[in-house]
């Protein structure tokens, strides 16, 4: 009888702790959603197009990579109506028609097919970092599973989302690493990535304006800074 009572007490304590942990985990997201609603913003901003292609629109892109005082520039276009694996097209590289090698490398980076892509953040990672006159800044992390191949490294990064109170929209996202990363062929010691968004007035939709990644990369024992910039323009809705 005594042992049975002890087991009941133990189960009650475990249930209490379990419920407390779950309330703590999901309470953070609930607080973020509540604050967004108070500011007149939708909770859909938490699961919108934070990263990756916006498949509602076609658009043009300019990709620039700078390292050791040398810059390579690629001009490309994206069309969501094309089959997966060929939605991105490389138009030129450094002002010239791309070679077969350029196209192969570009397709590997941008047209790689991946099943079950899911860019939903981890529900347990949401938190309010600051709440000032102009911005609500929210912290989160992405789940490792389901991230697009070119953004897989974000699973090891913390993120800060800046919500503009005046414009009532997501203004920018800032990502930074907490441990060394492997990106493509690079061993990255430090990463700083910023994505800025813009509104398409006629649709009141938020799309990516530009993306800048600054990396300190270890090459042959030396630290080399690599800057990758992506600029997006000429958005047109596709039906």
N, C-alpha and C positions, 0 to 999 in steps of 0.2 A: 504493500500500500504506500509506504514511504517512498519507495523507488518510483512508483507511478506518479506521485505528486511532484517529485523532483524532475521527472521527464516532462511533465506538463509545464512546470515553471520554466524549464530550459527552452521548450518549444515556444513559449510565450515571449521570452526574451529574444530568441532568434527572429521571430515574426516581427517584433517591434523594431529590431535593428534593420531587418530587410525593408520594412515599410519606410523607415527613416531614411535609409540610403536611397531608395527609389524616389522619395519625395525630394531629396537633395539633388538627385540627378536631373529629374524632369522639372523641378521647381525653377532651376536656372533658365531653361528655355521658356517656361511659362512667364517668368519675370520679363524676359526680353520681348516676348510677344505682347504682353500687357503694356509695356512702355511704348512699343511701336504704335499700338492702337491708340494710346493716349495722345501720341503725336500726329495721328491721322494717317499712319502708314500701314500697309497691309502686311500680314505675316508671310505672304507669298514672297516678299523680298528676301526671306531667309533661305528659300529653296529655289530661287530663280537662276538666271544664267550668270552665275558668279564667275565661272571659268568655261572654256570650251567654245565650240561653234554655236552660234545662234541659228538654228535650222529653219527659222521663219523668214530669213532674209538672204539675198545674195549681196555680196559686198566685195570691195577691193582691199588689198592689204599690201603693206610695205614692211618687209622684214630686214632689219639691219643688225649686223654683228660686228662689234669692234673689239680688237685685241692687238696689242703691240703696235698701236698707231695705224692699224690697217682696218678698213671698213668694207665689208661685203654687203651689197644691197640686192634684195630679191623683190620683184614685183609679182603679185599673184592675185588670183580671184577665187571666190568661193561661190558655188551654186548648189543649194540643197536639193534641187530637183534631179540632179545627176545621181547615178548609182553610188553607193558607199564604196570608197576606195578610189573614186575619181572625181570627188566633189571639188577638190582643190586643183588648180591649174597654175603651174609656174609660167609666167609670161616672159620675164627677162631676169638676167643676173648681171649686175654691174653694167647695166645699159646695153647688154648684148643678148642675142638669142641664147637660151640655155643649151648646154651640151647634154648628151644622153646621160652622162655621169651626174650633171647638175640635177636633171629631172629625177633620176633614180634616188639620189640623196634626199631631194625635196619630198618625193612621194613617201619615202620611209618615215620622214619626220611628220608629215601632215596627213597622208592618205592611208595610214595603217588602219586596217579594220580591227575592231575590238567588240566582242559581244558583251551584253549586259553592262553597259556603261551606266554608272550611277554616281552622280556628283553630290549626293545628299551629305551634308555635314553630320558629324557624330552628335546625336542628341544630348549626350552627357557633357559635351565640351562647351556649350553656350554659356556666356557670362557677360555682364555689363562691365566694361573697363572704365569708361568715364561718360559723363552726361553733362556737357557744358551748354553755353548759350547757343552755339552753332551746330554742334555734332553730338549724336549719340554714337559712341564707339563700342562695338560688340566684339568679343573674342570667340573663336571657334576653331575646330580642326576638322579636316575631312576624314571620312572612313578610308582605309587603305584599299579595300576591295571595290572594284568598279570604276576607279579613276581612269580617265583616258591615258593612254601610254605616255604621251608627251608631258602629262601633268602628274605622273605617278609619284614624283618626289614630294609633292605637296602633302602626302600622308605623314611626312616627318617634319612638317612645318606648322607653326602657329600662325593664325590669321587674325587681323583686326579689320572689321568692316565699319566704314564711316558712313553713317546715315545723316544726310543733310536735312536739318529740321525745317529750314525755310523752303527748300524745293520739294521736300517730302519724298526723297528718293535716295537710293544707294549712290554715293558719290565716288568712293574708291574702296579698294581692298588692298591690304598690305600683308605680305607673307614674309616670314623669316625663319631660319632653321635653328634648331636647338642642339643639333649634332651634325657631324660631317655627312655629306650626301653624295650620291652617285647620280649624275645627270648626263645622259648620253655616254660619252667616253670620259667625262670629266670627274675628278675627285674634288668636290666642292667643300671648301673649308667654311666659307661664309656666303650666305645668299640673302639678297634683299629684292623682293619682287613687288611691284606696285601695278595694279590694274585700275584705270580710270574709266568711268562710264559716262554716257551722254544720253539725252532724251531725244527720241524721234517725235517731234512736236505733234504731227498729225495723228500719231498712234498712241501718244503718251507712253511709249515703251522705252525701257532702258536697255542699251546695247553697249558693248565694249568700244571705247574710243581708242585707247592705247594700252600697251602692256610693256613694262620695262623690268628687265631682270639684270641685276648687277651681281656678279659672282667673283669671289676670290678662289681661284683654282690652283691646286698644287700640281705643278708639272716639273718633273726631274728635280724635285727638292726646292723649287722656287715657287713663289706665289705670283700668279698672273691674273690681272683683272680682265674679265670678259663682260661686255655689256651687250645684251640682246634687246632690241626694241621692235615692237610690232605696232603698226599704226593701221587703223581700220576706217574706211570711208565709203561713201556712195551706197549706203544701205537701201535696198529695194525689197519690198515684201513679195514673197513667192507664195502662190496658192496651189 
